[in-house]
Amino acid sequence: MSSSRNNDETKAKLNLETSRIRWHELQTYYARGQVVRVGKALDLLDVACELTADNRALFEQWLATGDVGDVSPDLARAWYDRNAELWAVVVAPWVLVQDRAEPSDAAVH
């Protein structure tokens, strides 16, 4: 069994579980600290796949560069105010979200 085939199968499964969701519907998960922000530079499914594979080294790199991380209170407020529609995929217990509508995350820091 090749790992790239397993990766493709995992990605295909996660793709079926990916959908758009409004930020207001994610409030409970955000309050529990279970929402993970994925920056636009990354592919949401790639990140979900690496999380599923428990690839800590890559995640630590993404955290260090800010490509993956917590949703800051300011960003959460901005998403709440416009009830942002985000792309989301669940990799229990985490909900990975990506905002593809905003031109830049930097505007909300």
VOLUM-143838 format. One record per atom (N, C-alpha, C, CB): x negated, y, z; atom name; residue in one letter; residue number from 1. Coordinates in pm, 1 decimal. Each point is the difference from the previous one (the first is absolute). Glycine has a CB too. Example, Ala and Ser with C-alpha at 12.3 -4.5 7.8 and 13.67 -1.06 7.14 Angstrom:
<pts>
- px:py:pz:site:code:pos
- -1319.0:-569.0:780.0:N:a:1;
- 89.0:119.0:0.0:CA:a:1;
- -90.0:120.0:0.0:C:a:1;
- 189.2:-117.3:124.6:CB:a:1;
- -154.2:222.3:-196.6:N:s:2;
- -82.0:119.0:6.0:CA:s:2;
- 77.0:109.0:73.0:C:s:2;
- -118.4:-62.8:-214.5:CB:s:2;
</pts>
This chain:
<pts>
- px:py:pz:site:code:pos
- -83.9:-118.4:0.0:N:m:1;
- 83.9:118.4:0.0:CA:m:1;
- -88.3:124.6:0.0:C:m:1;
- 183.7:-124.7:121.9:CB:m:1;
- -169.2:209.6:-222.8:N:s:2;
- -85.4:119.0:-5.4:CA:s:2;
- 58.2:112.3:83.0:C:s:2;
- -77.1:-66.0:-227.2:CB:s:2;
- -13.0:146.6:285.4:N:s:3;
- 47.5:110.0:83.8:CA:s:3;
- 65.1:108.1:-84.3:C:s:3;
- -180.1:-49.0:165.6:CB:s:3;
- 136.4:66.0:-291.7:N:s:4;
- 64.0:102.1:-83.6:CA:s:4;
- 142.8:-42.1:-34.3:C:s:4;
- -224.6:66.0:-95.2:CB:s:4;
- 247.5:-197.0:78.7:N:r:5;
- 136.6:-45.9:-25.3:CA:r:5;
- 87.4:22.2:123.1:C:r:5;
- -86.6:-171.1:-163.2:CB:r:5;
- 30.5:141.2:280.9:N:n:6;
- 73.2:25.3:124.0:CA:n:6;
- 30.9:147.9:13.8:C:n:6;
- -110.9:-197.1:107.6:CB:n:6;
- 13.3:281.0:-142.4:N:n:7;
- 17.5:144.8:6.4:CA:n:7;
- 112.9:43.1:-94.4:C:n:7;
- -245.3:29.6:58.1:CB:n:7;
- 246.5:-85.2:-179.5:N:d:8;
- 104.9:33.4:-96.9:CA:d:8;
- 137.8:-43.8:50.8:C:d:8;
- -167.6:-22.3:-186.9:CB:d:8;
- 173.3:-96.1:246.7:N:e:9;
- 127.4:-49.6:53.8:CA:e:9;
- 48.1:87.8:114.9:C:e:9;
- -62.5:-233.8:-67.3:CB:e:9;
- -29.4:271.9:155.2:N:t:10;
- 35.9:87.8:111.9:CA:t:10;
- 49.6:134.0:-52.8:C:t:10;
- -170.3:-113.3:147.6:CB:t:10;
- 99.8:167.1:-246.1:N:k:11;
- 37.3:128.9:-57.6:CA:k:11;
- 138.6:-7.6:-65.0:C:k:11;
- -243.7:52.5:-38.5:CB:k:11;
- 270.7:-161.1:-33.2:N:a:12;
- 130.7:-16.9:-65.5:CA:a:12;
- 111.6:-6.5:104.6:C:a:12;
- -110.4:-121.9:-192.2:CB:a:12;
- 84.4:49.5:301.3:N:k:13;
- 99.6:-10.7:107.6:CA:k:13;
- 24.0:136.6:63.9:C:k:13;
- -70.0:-238.7:43.4:CB:k:13;
- -39.0:310.6:-13.2:N:l:14;
- 12.5:132.3:61.6:CA:l:14;
- 70.3:98.7:-93.4:C:l:14;
- -208.7:-44.9:131.8:CB:l:14;
- 184.4:32.1:-261.9:N:n:15;
- 64.0:87.9:-96.9:CA:n:15;
- 152.1:-12.6:7.4:C:n:15;
- -201.3:-19.3:-149.1:CB:n:15;
- 249.7:-102.9:170.2:N:l:16;
- 144.4:-22.8:11.8:CA:l:16;
- 56.3:62.8:127.4:C:l:16;
- -25.9:-213.1:-129.2:CB:l:16;
- -60.1:233.5:229.0:N:e:17;
- 43.9:55.1:128.7:CA:e:17;
- -25.0:150.4:10.5:C:e:17;
- -45.9:-221.8:103.4:CB:e:17;
- -4.9:281.3:-209.8:N:t:18;
- -29.0:143.4:-0.8:CA:t:18;
- 122.3:75.1:-50.5:C:t:18;
- -246.7:-43.2:-37.7:CB:t:18;
- 280.0:150.9:107.2:N:s:19;
- 115.0:79.3:-43.5:CA:s:19;
- -15.2:143.8:46.3:C:s:19;
- 146.6:-203.6:7.5:CB:s:19;
- -60.2:288.2:-58.3:N:r:20;
- 3.2:138.8:45.3:CA:r:20;
- 94.1:8.8:119.4:C:r:20;
- -48.9:88.0:-234.2:CB:r:20;
- 9.8:-5.9:330.2:N:i:21;
- 81.1:16.7:120.5:CA:i:21;
- -14.9:144.2:48.0:C:i:21;
- -27.5:-245.8:64.1:CB:i:21;
- 133.3:298.9:-7.1:N:r:22;
- -2.6:136.3:52.9:CA:r:22;
- -67.1:0.1:137.5:C:r:22;
- 211.2:58.8:-128.5:CB:r:22;
- -285.7:48.8:156.6:N:w:23;
- -72.4:12.1:125.9:CA:w:23;
- 92.2:-12.8:120.1:C:w:23;
- -165.2:144.8:-114.7:CB:w:23;
- 286.5:-89.9:108.1:N:h:24;
- 92.5:-8.8:114.1:CA:h:24;
- 24.9:-145.8:39.6:C:h:24;
- 109.1:214.9:-73.4:CB:h:24;
- -110.7:-305.3:-23.3:N:e:25;
- 24.2:-142.1:28.0:CA:e:25;
- -121.2:-66.6:65.7:C:e:25;
- 156.9:-7.2:-195.0:CB:e:25;
- -270.4:74.5:195.0:N:l:26;
- -122.6:-56.6:57.2:CA:l:26;
- -31.3:53.8:139.5:C:l:26;
- -85.4:-25.9:-231.2:CB:l:26;
- 171.8:109.3:285.2:N:q:27;
- -27.6:65.7:128.4:CA:q:27;
- -28.0:-98.1:113.5:C:q:27;
- 144.3:185.8:-75.4:CB:q:27;
- -69.4:-293.1:83.5:N:t:28;
- -19.7:-98.6:106.2:CA:t:28;
- -139.5:-60.7:-8.3:C:t:28;
- 246.0:-49.6:-0.2:CB:t:28;
- -288.9:16.8:-121.2:N:y:29;
- -132.4:-60.0:-19.4:CA:y:29;
- -109.8:101.1:30.1:C:y:29;
- 95.0:-154.1:-173.8:CB:y:29;
- -71.0:279.3:134.4:N:y:30;
- -97.3:105.7:27.9:CA:y:30;
- -14.3:19.4:151.5:C:y:30;
- 56.9:113.7:-219.6:CB:y:30;
- 55.3:-113.0:290.8:N:a:31;
- -2.2:17.8:145.7:CA:a:31;
- -77.0:-113.0:68.3:C:a:31;
- 220.4:119.6:-13.0:CB:a:31;
- -217.5:-238.4:-44.5:N:r:32;
- -72.9:-114.8:55.4:CA:r:32;
- -146.0:-2.2:-41.9:C:r:32;
- 212.3:-126.8:-0.8:CB:r:32;
- -252.4:220.1:-85.5:N:g:33;
- -138.2:2.8:-47.5:CA:g:33;
- -30.4:-105.8:-103.4:C:g:33;
- -62.6:89.8:218.0:CB:g:33;
- 164.9:-132.9:-291.9:N:q:34;
- -19.1:-108.8:-95.3:CA:q:34;
- -8.5:46.0:-145.6:C:q:34;
- 120.2:-144.1:159.6:CB:q:34;
- -117.8:275.3:-183.0:N:v:35;
- -6.3:49.9:-137.2:CA:v:35;
- -144.1:36.8:-33.5:C:v:35;
- 238.2:85.8:14.2:CB:v:35;
- -285.5:-136.3:-126.1:N:v:36;
- -135.4:25.6:-47.5:CA:v:36;
- 9.8:77.6:-131.6:C:v:36;
- -90.2:-211.5:113.1:CB:v:36;
- 23.7:326.4:-117.3:N:r:37;
- -0.9:82.9:-120.6:CA:r:37;
- -108.7:-50.1:-94.7:C:r:37;
- 85.9:200.2:130.2:CB:r:37;
- -48.7:-213.1:-257.0:N:v:38;
- -94.6:-39.0:-104.4:CA:v:38;
- -11.3:117.8:-96.4:C:v:38;
- 57.3:-249.9:21.7:CB:v:38;
- -176.7:302.6:-37.2:N:g:39;
- -22.3:113.5:-89.0:CA:g:39;
- 21.6:-35.6:-145.6:C:g:39;
- -160.8:89.2:164.2:CB:g:39;
- 183.2:14.1:-243.4:N:k:40;
- 28.5:-19.2:-143.0:CA:k:40;
- -116.4:-58.4:-78.5:C:k:40;
- 155.6:189.1:17.1:CB:k:40;
- -276.3:-177.1:35.5:N:a:41;
- -117.8:-51.8:-70.4:CA:a:41;
- -0.1:-152.8:-4.8:C:a:41;
- -127.9:202.8:72.3:CB:a:41;
- 205.9:-264.8:16.5:N:l:42;
- 3.0:-146.3:7.8:CA:l:42;
- 130.6:-54.8:-55.0:C:l:42;
- -150.0:8.3:199.5:CB:l:42;
- 144.8:-133.7:-241.7:N:d:43;
- 119.6:-70.8:-45.1:CA:d:43;
- 65.3:-62.4:123.9:C:d:43;
- -100.1:-47.6:-233.1:CB:d:43;
- 227.0:78.0:255.2:N:l:44;
- 71.8:-48.9:118.1:CA:l:44;
- -6.3:-151.9:10.3:C:l:44;
- 152.1:197.6:-14.3:CB:l:44;
- -135.1:-266.8:-97.0:N:l:45;
- -2.8:-146.6:2.2:CA:l:45;
- -138.8:-54.5:30.6:C:l:45;
- 186.7:-0.6:-163.7:CB:l:45;
- -291.0:67.9:113.3:N:d:46;
- -136.3:-44.1:33.2:CA:d:46;
- -24.1:9.4:149.9:C:d:46;
- -80.6:75.0:-225.7:CB:d:46;
- 124.7:35.8:286.1:N:v:47;
- -18.1:18.7:144.1:CA:v:47;
- 77.9:-106.3:77.0:C:v:47;
- -32.7:248.0:-34.0:CB:v:47;
- 156.7:-272.2:-6.1:N:a:48;
- 82.3:-101.6:67.0:CA:a:48;
- -63.1:-138.0:-12.7:C:a:48;
- 205.4:136.4:-46.1:CB:a:48;
- -259.4:-164.7:-70.1:N:c:49;
- -63.6:-129.6:-24.0:CA:c:49;
- -123.4:-17.1:89.0:C:c:49;
- 84.3:3.0:-237.6:CB:c:49;
- -165.0:102.1:249.5:N:e:50;
- -120.2:-6.4:84.4:CA:e:50;
- 37.9:-10.3:148.1:C:e:50;
- -127.1:134.6:-171.5:CB:e:50;
- 237.0:-70.2:210.3:N:l:51;
- 47.4:-12.3:138.5:CA:l:51;
- 44.8:-142.8:27.2:C:l:51;
- 71.2:241.5:0.5:CB:l:51;
- -0.9:-299.3:-95.7:N:t:52;
- 43.9:-139.5:12.5:CA:t:52;
- -120.3:-93.0:13.2:C:t:52;
- 206.2:52.0:-134.8:CB:t:52;
- -313.5:-22.1:62.1:N:a:53;
- -121.7:-82.2:2.5:CA:a:53;
- -88.9:31.8:120.0:C:a:53;
- 9.8:-11.7:-248.6:CB:a:53;
- 31.2:110.4:330.9:N:d:54;
- -75.5:41.2:118.6:CA:d:54;
- -142.4:43.8:-36.2:C:d:54;
- 137.6:-158.3:138.1:CB:d:54;
- -148.4:239.8:-242.6:N:n:55;
- -129.6:50.3:-45.8:CA:n:55;
- -37.7:123.5:82.1:C:n:55;
- 41.5:-89.6:-234.6:CB:n:55;
- -96.9:65.1:351.8:N:r:56;
- -30.9:108.5:94.5:CA:r:56;
- -104.3:97.1:-51.7:C:r:56;
- 56.9:-154.9:181.8:CB:r:56;
- -159.2:104.4:-248.1:N:a:57;
- -108.0:86.6:-47.9:CA:a:57;
- 54.7:104.6:-96.6:C:a:57;
- -165.2:-187.9:28.2:CB:a:57;
- 249.7:144.9:-119.8:N:l:58;
- 57.0:92.7:-96.3:CA:l:58;
- 94.1:98.2:69.1:C:l:58;
- -20.1:-174.4:-179.3:CB:l:58;
- 99.5:124.5:274.1:N:f:59;
- 91.1:89.2:73.2:CA:f:59;
- -76.5:104.9:79.7:C:f:59;
- 166.4:-186.0:14.3:CB:f:59;
- -274.8:145.5:48.4:N:e:60;
- -81.4:96.3:75.3:CA:e:60;
- -56.0:107.1:-92.8:C:e:60;
- -59.0:-178.8:166.5:CB:e:60;
- 21.1:138.1:-286.4:N:q:61;
- -50.0:95.9:-100.0:CA:q:61;
- 112.1:97.9:-37.9:C:q:61;
- -165.2:-172.7:-89.5:CB:q:61;
- 283.8:121.6:62.1:N:w:62;
- 113.5:85.9:-36.5:CA:w:62;
- 37.2:93.9:114.1:C:w:62;
- 84.2:-179.3:-153.1:CB:w:62;
- -88.3:129.9:275.7:N:l:63;
- 29.1:85.4:115.7:CA:l:63;
- -103.8:111.8:11.2:C:l:63;
- 106.7:-195.6:119.1:CB:l:63;
- -233.0:160.9:-140.4:N:a:64;
- -108.3:97.7:10.9:CA:a:64;
- 12.5:110.4:-105.5:C:a:64;
- -147.7:-180.4:92.0:CB:a:64;
- 193.3:143.5:-210.8:N:t:65;
- 13.6:99.3:-108.0:CA:t:65;
- 134.1:73.0:5.9:C:t:65;
- -149.4:-140.9:-142.2:CB:t:65;
- 240.6:93.0:227.3:N:g:66;
- 131.6:62.8:10.7:CA:g:66;
- 98.8:-46.1:-105.5:C:g:66;
- -113.3:193.7:97.2:CB:g:66;
- 74.9:-294.7:-176.6:N:d:67;
- 91.5:-51.6:-102.5:CA:d:67;
- 115.3:-79.0:60.6:C:d:67;
- -191.2:-8.8:-158.9:CB:d:67;
- 170.8:-42.6:279.3:N:v:68;
- 102.5:-73.0:74.4:CA:v:68;
- -4.6:52.6:142.4:C:v:68;
- -18.1:-209.6:-147.6:CB:v:68;
- 134.0:222.3:211.3:N:g:69;
- -1.3:45.3:138.3:CA:g:69;
- 138.9:21.8:56.0:C:g:69;
- -217.5:104.5:-44.6:CB:g:69;
- 218.6:-45.1:161.7:N:d:70;
- 125.5:32.9:65.7:CA:d:70;
- 69.4:112.0:-75.7:C:d:70;
- -93.1:-71.9:222.6:CB:d:70;
- 221.9:84.2:-197.6:N:v:71;
- 75.0:113.8:-51.0:CA:v:71;
- -10.4:108.7:106.3:C:v:71;
- 161.6:-146.2:-138.3:CB:v:71;
- -224.9:257.3:104.8:N:s:72;
- -17.4:109.1:96.1:CA:s:72;
- 136.6:60.6:34.6:C:s:72;
- -232.4:48.6:-91.7:CB:s:72;
- 244.7:11.5:210.0:N:p:73;
- 126.9:65.2:36.2:CA:p:73;
- 41.8:106.1:-101.9:C:p:73;
- -53.5:-42.3:240.1:CB:p:73;
- -42.0:118.6:-293.6:N:d:74;
- 33.9:102.3:-99.5:CA:d:74;
- 54.3:-61.7:-128.3:C:d:74;
- -176.6:147.1:96.5:CB:d:74;
- 112.8:-254.9:-140.4:N:l:75;
- 47.1:-67.8:-120.4:CA:l:75;
- 136.0:-63.4:24.9:C:l:75;
- -237.1:-43.1:-70.4:CB:l:75;
- 255.8:-17.7:187.4:N:a:76;
- 128.5:-60.1:35.1:CA:a:76;
- 110.5:105.3:-1.8:C:a:76;
- -118.1:-172.4:140.1:CB:a:76;
- 87.8:290.6:-87.0:N:r:77;
- 97.3:109.3:2.6:CA:r:77;
- 34.2:45.9:-142.0:C:r:77;
- -88.7:72.5:224.4:CB:r:77;
- -13.4:-59.5:-308.6:N:a:78;
- 22.1:41.5:-138.9:CA:a:78;
- 84.8:-104.0:-73.7:C:a:78;
- -220.1:124.5:0.8:CB:a:78;
- 189.8:-252.2:19.8:N:w:79;
- 79.5:-105.4:-62.4:CA:w:79;
- 141.8:1.1:53.8:C:w:79;
- -205.9:-138.0:-30.6:CB:w:79;
- 220.6:162.1:161.0:N:y:80;
- 132.5:3.4:61.3:CA:y:80;
- 82.4:115.2:-57.7:C:y:80;
- -93.9:-101.7:211.1:CB:y:80;
- 31.1:220.0:-219.5:N:d:81;
- 71.0:119.2:-47.5:CA:d:81;
- 56.1:-18.3:-140.1:C:d:81;
- -148.4:138.4:142.4:CB:d:81;
- 76.3:-210.0:-227.4:N:r:82;
- 51.1:-20.1:-136.1:CA:r:82;
- 55.2:-141.6:-20.0:C:r:82;
- -165.8:169.0:-82.1:CB:r:82;
- 174.0:-245.5:192.4:N:n:83;
- 43.1:-139.5:-5.1:CA:n:83;
- -66.8:-69.2:-118.1:C:n:83;
- 221.5:58.9:107.3:CB:n:83;
- -353.2:-54.4:-106.1:N:a:84;
- -81.8:-49.9:-110.7:CA:a:84;
- 36.3:-142.6:-37.8:C:a:84;
- -183.3:149.9:73.9:CB:a:84;
- 181.5:-174.0:-203.7:N:e:85;
- 16.0:-135.9:-49.5:CA:e:85;
- -140.0:-55.9:-22.1:C:e:85;
- 226.1:51.3:-110.1:CB:e:85;
- -257.5:-157.3:181.9:N:l:86;
- -133.2:-59.3:-2.3:CA:l:86;
- 6.3:-141.0:-57.0:C:l:86;
- -67.6:139.2:198.1:CB:l:86;
- -43.2:-183.9:-252.5:N:w:87;
- -14.1:-140.5:-35.6:CA:w:87;
- -45.0:-71.9:126.5:C:w:87;
- -57.2:50.6:-246.1:CB:w:87;
- 114.8:-165.1:272.6:N:a:88;
- -32.7:-72.3:122.4:CA:a:88;
- -4.6:-150.2:-24.7:C:a:88;
- 106.1:182.3:134.3:CB:a:88;
- -192.0:-246.8:-57.2:N:v:89;
- -6.7:-145.6:0.8:CA:v:89;
- -31.9:-41.8:143.5:C:v:89;
- -76.2:-12.9:-246.0:CB:v:89;
- 140.0:-94.0:290.5:N:v:90;
- -18.9:-48.5:136.1:CA:v:90;
- -102.8:-112.5:0.6:C:v:90;
- 236.6:64.4:59.7:CB:v:90;
- -337.8:-47.8:23.7:N:v:91;
- -93.4:-107.5:32.8:CA:v:91;
- 4.5:-5.0:152.2:C:v:91;
- -154.4:30.4:-210.2:CB:v:91;
- 249.3:-109.6:260.1:N:a:92;
- 34.6:1.0:141.9:CA:a:92;
- -123.3:-5.3:88.6:C:a:92;
- 214.6:-111.0:-56.3:CB:a:92;
- -219.8:193.7:159.6:N:p:93;
- 105.4:90.7:47.6:CA:p:93;
- -5.8:139.0:-64.8:C:p:93;
- -4.1:-124.6:215.3:CB:p:93;
- -80.4:141.7:-316.2:N:w:94;
- -23.2:131.6:-58.6:CA:w:94;
- 94.0:29.4:-116.6:C:w:94;
- -237.4:-18.4:70.3:CB:w:94;
- 267.5:145.6:-86.1:N:v:95;
- 70.3:48.3:-118.8:CA:v:95;
- -96.6:95.9:-68.8:C:v:95;
- 235.8:-25.1:104.9:CB:v:95;
- -283.6:-13.5:-221.9:N:l:96;
- -90.7:84.7:-76.6:CA:l:96;
- 83.7:92.2:-86.7:C:l:96;
- -182.0:-177.2:0.1:CB:l:96;
- 151.7:306.8:3.4:N:v:97;
- 76.7:97.2:-78.3:CA:v:97;
- -93.8:84.7:-84.4:C:v:97;
- 179.0:5.2:176.6:CB:v:97;
- -126.1:35.5:-290.8:N:q:98;
- -76.1:86.1:-89.4:CA:q:98;
- 95.2:102.3:-60.1:C:q:98;
- -166.8:-185.0:-51.3:CB:q:98;
- 126.0:310.8:59.3:N:d:99;
- 79.2:109.5:-55.6:CA:d:99;
- -58.7:35.6:-135.1:C:d:99;
- 60.6:88.7:230.4:CB:d:99;
- 11.7:-118.9:-335.4:N:r:100;
- -50.3:29.5:-134.0:CA:r:100;
- 55.7:131.2:-54.0:C:r:100;
- -21.3:-244.6:-41.0:CB:r:100;
- 106.5:311.9:120.0:N:a:101;
- 64.8:123.2:-46.9:CA:a:101;
- -85.5:123.1:24.3:C:a:101;
- 219.7:-105.6:43.7:CB:a:101;
- -288.0:111.0:69.8:N:e:102;
- -78.0:117.8:36.2:CA:e:102;
- -127.3:7.1:-84.3:C:e:102;
- 92.4:-9.2:234.5:CB:e:102;
- -128.5:127.8:-282.4:N:p:103;
- -123.0:13.7:-77.7:CA:p:103;
- -125.2:-29.7:81.5:C:p:103;
- 116.0:168.6:-138.4:CB:p:103;
- -112.4:-138.8:269.0:N:s:104;
- -118.9:-23.9:82.9:CA:s:104;
- 38.7:-12.4:146.1:C:s:104;
- -141.5:125.5:-164.0:CB:s:104;
- 86.0:-224.6:230.9:N:d:105;
- 22.3:-15.7:144.0:CA:d:105;
- -70.3:109.9:77.2:C:d:105;
- 21.6:-247.2:-29.3:CB:d:105;
- -122.7:308.7:-29.6:N:a:106;
- -80.7:100.7:68.3:CA:a:106;
- 82.6:123.0:36.1:C:a:106;
- -200.9:-82.5:-123.0:CB:a:106;
- 308.7:106.3:51.1:N:a:107;
- 81.6:119.6:24.0:CA:a:107;
- 73.9:-5.6:133.8:C:a:107;
- 26.5:23.1:-246.6:CB:a:107;
- -21.8:-140.0:309.3:N:v:108;
- 80.7:-16.3:121.2:CA:v:108;
- -86.7:-18.3:124.3:C:v:108;
- 180.5:-100.6:-139.4:CB:v:108;
- -309.4:122.8:130.5:N:h:109;
- -86.6:-21.9:116.9:CA:h:109;
- -15.9:121.9:85.0:C:h:109;
- -118.4:-168.1:-128.0:CB:h:109;
</pts>
